[in-house]
Amino acid sequence: MRKPRSQMIVETRTKLIAAARAAFGTVGYAQTSMDDLTASAGLTRGALYHHFGDKKGLLVAVITEIDGEMNAHMQAVSAKAGDPWTGFRDECTAYIELALDPEIQRIMLRDGPAVLGDPWDWPTLSECIRSMTESLTKLAETGVIASIDPEAAARLIAGATQYAAQWIANAPEPEAISRKAIDAFNLMLDGLLARS
């Protein structure tokens, strides 16, 4: 019995993304051969071009998948916190800590910006800013943080976390830099707290 077309499309996309993620995460975007990648997925170059347009389109799909997993991880970290401020702070710290993951370092923090340009232009960052703005609005409304423009604060915090992640990903000793970055970041973030 033949599979429905919609199921075949999902399976093909899933195979290509998995193969690309494995290749991009180990040998890197530039060194990944499209012929090797499609062969490892048991597919043709035509399938890749049909579903993603080109190698760059496939990278966008991989980044979108990883970004979704990163967001789920950060939300889970935030949900474990005892209060909204700690949850917000822990979520930001979790993003910085993810820069220690070799796959995230290579795909999200090195190859992504090199191929796709400034992460500020990625659609995934817009969602991050929206979510962070919403959290900061609630924290300001409840008096946890000082009265501040929540979008401005969200953009500054996102910039700090992004830069910290880049610093870690490109450092000769990522773990040591991660500890330094998180300590400095949390001290800076605490500056938002309302003064009684």
Kinemage of the C-alpha trace (Angstrom):
@kinemage 1
@onewidth
@group {chain A} dominant
@subgroup {mainchain}
@vectorlist {calphas} color= white
{ca met a 1} P 0.000 0.000 0.000
{ca arg a 2} L 1.338 3.362 -1.046
{ca lys a 3} L 1.897 6.119 1.529
{ca pro a 4} L -0.112 9.325 1.193
{ca arg a 5} L 1.771 12.123 -0.585
{ca ser a 6} L 1.668 14.365 2.503
{ca gln a 7} L 3.364 11.656 4.562
{ca met a 8} L 6.036 11.141 1.896
{ca ile a 9} L 6.746 14.896 1.847
{ca val a 10} L 7.173 14.985 5.630
{ca glu a 11} L 9.421 11.916 5.584
{ca thr a 12} L 11.600 13.323 2.789
{ca arg a 13} L 11.988 16.680 4.543
{ca thr a 14} L 12.753 14.940 7.838
{ca lys a 15} L 15.437 12.751 6.239
{ca leu a 16} L 17.084 15.705 4.510
{ca ile a 17} L 17.077 17.863 7.648
{ca ala a 18} L 18.496 15.012 9.753
{ca ala a 19} L 21.250 14.302 7.215
{ca ala a 20} L 22.083 18.006 6.891
{ca arg a 21} L 22.123 18.500 10.642
{ca ala a 22} L 24.533 15.600 11.072
{ca ala a 23} L 26.805 16.877 8.303
{ca phe a 24} L 26.659 20.570 9.209
{ca gly a 25} L 27.247 19.708 12.866
{ca thr a 26} L 30.328 17.587 12.203
{ca val a 27} L 32.144 18.788 9.065
{ca gly a 28} L 30.460 22.186 8.788
{ca tyr a 29} L 28.346 23.875 6.152
{ca ala a 30} L 31.137 24.717 3.700
{ca gln a 31} L 32.615 21.205 3.741
{ca thr a 32} L 29.278 19.431 3.337
{ca ser a 33} L 28.877 17.899 -0.107
{ca met a 34} L 25.305 17.910 -1.389
{ca asp a 35} L 25.897 14.602 -3.165
{ca asp a 36} L 27.161 12.944 0.033
{ca leu a 37} L 24.371 14.493 2.085
{ca thr a 38} L 21.566 13.354 -0.207
{ca ala a 39} L 23.140 9.897 -0.603
{ca ser a 40} L 23.304 9.495 3.192
{ca ala a 41} L 19.574 10.289 3.307
{ca gly a 42} L 18.873 7.836 0.489
{ca leu a 43} L 17.555 10.661 -1.685
{ca thr a 44} L 18.555 12.688 -4.734
{ca arg a 45} L 19.723 16.258 -5.187
{ca gly a 46} L 16.408 16.876 -6.905
{ca ala a 47} L 14.585 16.130 -3.657
{ca leu a 48} L 16.771 18.645 -1.836
{ca tyr a 49} L 16.151 21.348 -4.434
{ca his a 50} L 12.428 20.590 -4.548
{ca his a 51} L 11.953 20.920 -0.775
{ca phe a 52} L 14.533 23.545 0.201
{ca gly a 53} L 15.603 25.326 -2.987
{ca asp a 54} L 19.306 24.930 -2.265
{ca lys a 55} L 21.886 24.182 0.412
{ca lys a 56} L 21.256 27.549 2.068
{ca gly a 57} L 17.530 26.789 2.306
{ca leu a 58} L 18.389 23.504 3.972
{ca leu a 59} L 20.574 25.363 6.487
{ca val a 60} L 17.615 27.629 7.317
{ca ala a 61} L 15.482 24.536 7.989
{ca val a 62} L 18.167 23.034 10.233
{ca ile a 63} L 18.545 26.291 12.158
{ca thr a 64} L 14.768 26.541 12.580
{ca glu a 65} L 14.673 23.011 14.005
{ca ile a 66} L 17.569 23.618 16.406
{ca asp a 67} L 16.120 26.977 17.441
{ca gly a 68} L 12.832 25.263 18.325
{ca glu a 69} L 14.689 22.752 20.485
{ca met a 70} L 16.676 25.529 22.160
{ca asn a 71} L 13.466 27.428 22.945
{ca ala a 72} L 11.833 24.319 24.393
{ca his a 73} L 14.903 23.746 26.592
{ca met a 74} L 14.937 27.351 27.825
{ca gln a 75} L 11.202 27.298 28.567
{ca ala a 76} L 11.626 24.080 30.551
{ca val a 77} L 14.437 25.711 32.552
{ca ser a 78} L 12.279 28.784 33.178
{ca ala a 79} L 9.294 26.664 34.251
{ca lys a 80} L 11.352 25.048 37.032
{ca ala a 81} L 12.044 28.404 38.691
{ca gly a 82} L 10.246 29.432 41.843
{ca asp a 83} L 9.256 32.896 40.602
{ca pro a 84} L 8.958 34.823 37.319
{ca trp a 85} L 12.186 36.825 37.765
{ca thr a 86} L 14.287 33.740 38.480
{ca gly a 87} L 12.609 32.011 35.537
{ca phe a 88} L 13.472 34.896 33.224
{ca arg a 89} L 17.047 35.051 34.468
{ca asp a 90} L 17.505 31.268 34.248
{ca glu a 91} L 16.089 31.225 30.711
{ca cys a 92} L 18.601 33.860 29.576
{ca thr a 93} L 21.442 32.004 31.302
{ca ala a 94} L 20.339 28.729 29.676
{ca tyr a 95} L 20.751 30.345 26.244
{ca ile a 96} L 24.307 31.372 27.063
{ca glu a 97} L 25.074 27.874 28.414
{ca leu a 98} L 23.821 26.294 25.175
{ca ala a 99} L 26.811 27.884 23.436
{ca leu a 100} L 28.894 25.074 24.968
{ca asp a 101} L 27.114 22.506 22.772
{ca pro a 102} L 29.392 21.704 19.773
{ca glu a 103} L 26.468 21.398 17.335
{ca ile a 104} L 25.044 24.767 18.397
{ca gln a 105} L 28.498 26.339 18.235
{ca arg a 106} L 29.111 25.202 14.684
{ca ile a 107} L 25.639 25.533 13.136
{ca met a 108} L 23.952 28.359 15.052
{ca leu a 109} L 26.883 30.524 16.093
{ca arg a 110} L 29.512 30.081 13.376
{ca asp a 111} L 28.098 28.779 10.096
{ca gly a 112} L 24.640 30.349 10.452
{ca pro a 113} L 25.902 33.945 10.648
{ca ala a 114} L 28.625 33.274 8.048
{ca val a 115} L 26.087 31.979 5.513
{ca leu a 116} L 22.815 33.718 6.408
{ca gly a 117} L 24.186 37.004 7.700
{ca asp a 118} L 23.399 38.876 10.870
{ca pro a 119} L 21.221 36.817 13.256
{ca trp a 120} L 19.225 39.997 13.958
{ca asp a 121} L 17.678 39.480 10.522
{ca trp a 122} L 16.633 35.863 11.197
{ca pro a 123} L 12.890 35.288 11.734
{ca thr a 124} L 13.630 33.208 14.838
{ca leu a 125} L 15.140 36.233 16.595
{ca ser a 126} L 11.939 38.236 16.071
{ca glu a 127} L 10.033 35.608 18.050
{ca cys a 128} L 12.662 35.697 20.784
{ca ile a 129} L 12.354 39.493 21.087
{ca arg a 130} L 8.545 39.265 21.173
{ca ser a 131} L 8.584 36.638 23.925
{ca met a 132} L 11.212 38.460 25.973
{ca thr a 133} L 9.315 41.762 25.637
{ca glu a 134} L 6.187 40.042 26.923
{ca ser a 135} L 8.040 38.624 29.946
{ca leu a 136} L 9.642 41.981 30.762
{ca thr a 137} L 6.290 43.749 30.455
{ca lys a 138} L 4.800 41.408 33.072
{ca leu a 139} L 7.831 41.820 35.346
{ca ala a 140} L 7.552 45.614 35.121
{ca glu a 141} L 3.771 45.585 35.664
{ca thr a 142} L 4.176 43.538 38.843
{ca gly a 143} L 6.944 45.792 40.123
{ca val a 144} L 9.686 43.164 39.978
{ca ile a 145} L 11.827 45.264 37.655
{ca ala a 146} L 12.127 49.003 37.294
{ca ser a 147} L 9.877 50.827 34.860
{ca ile a 148} L 11.632 50.447 31.517
{ca asp a 149} L 10.667 50.157 27.873
{ca pro a 150} L 10.296 46.367 27.642
{ca glu a 151} L 11.177 46.084 23.952
{ca ala a 152} L 14.320 48.191 24.381
{ca ala a 153} L 15.368 46.050 27.345
{ca ala a 154} L 14.547 42.854 25.427
{ca arg a 155} L 16.709 43.927 22.481
{ca leu a 156} L 19.617 44.854 24.741
{ca ile a 157} L 19.377 41.583 26.670
{ca ala a 158} L 19.109 39.567 23.450
{ca gly a 159} L 22.174 41.381 22.124
{ca ala a 160} L 24.115 40.595 25.281
{ca thr a 161} L 23.152 36.910 25.235
{ca gln a 162} L 23.912 36.616 21.510
{ca tyr a 163} L 27.305 38.240 21.907
{ca ala a 164} L 28.121 36.106 24.959
{ca ala a 165} L 27.197 32.967 23.000
{ca gln a 166} L 29.415 34.050 20.088
{ca trp a 167} L 32.276 34.753 22.488
{ca ile a 168} L 31.943 31.282 24.034
{ca ala a 169} L 31.600 29.508 20.670
{ca asn a 170} L 34.791 31.067 19.354
{ca ala a 171} L 36.883 30.930 22.538
{ca pro a 172} L 39.846 28.562 22.952
{ca glu a 173} L 38.477 27.672 26.427
{ca pro a 174} L 34.675 27.848 26.077
{ca glu a 175} L 33.860 26.563 29.594
{ca ala a 176} L 35.961 29.225 31.318
{ca ile a 177} L 34.485 31.964 29.130
{ca ser a 178} L 30.969 30.646 29.758
{ca arg a 179} L 31.427 30.998 33.532
{ca lys a 180} L 32.788 34.537 33.151
{ca ala a 181} L 30.040 35.553 30.747
{ca ile a 182} L 27.232 34.162 32.915
{ca asp a 183} L 28.555 35.817 36.090
{ca ala a 184} L 28.844 39.203 34.369
{ca phe a 185} L 25.530 38.806 32.556
{ca asn a 186} L 23.574 37.952 35.722
{ca leu a 187} L 25.084 40.893 37.595
{ca met a 188} L 24.118 43.159 34.706
{ca leu a 189} L 20.605 41.690 34.520
{ca asp a 190} L 20.082 42.224 38.252
{ca gly a 191} L 20.451 45.933 37.529
{ca leu a 192} L 16.888 45.803 36.177
{ca leu a 193} L 15.413 44.863 39.547
{ca ala a 194} L 13.204 47.475 41.166
{ca arg a 195} L 14.766 49.237 44.137
{ca ser a 196} L 12.567 49.325 47.219
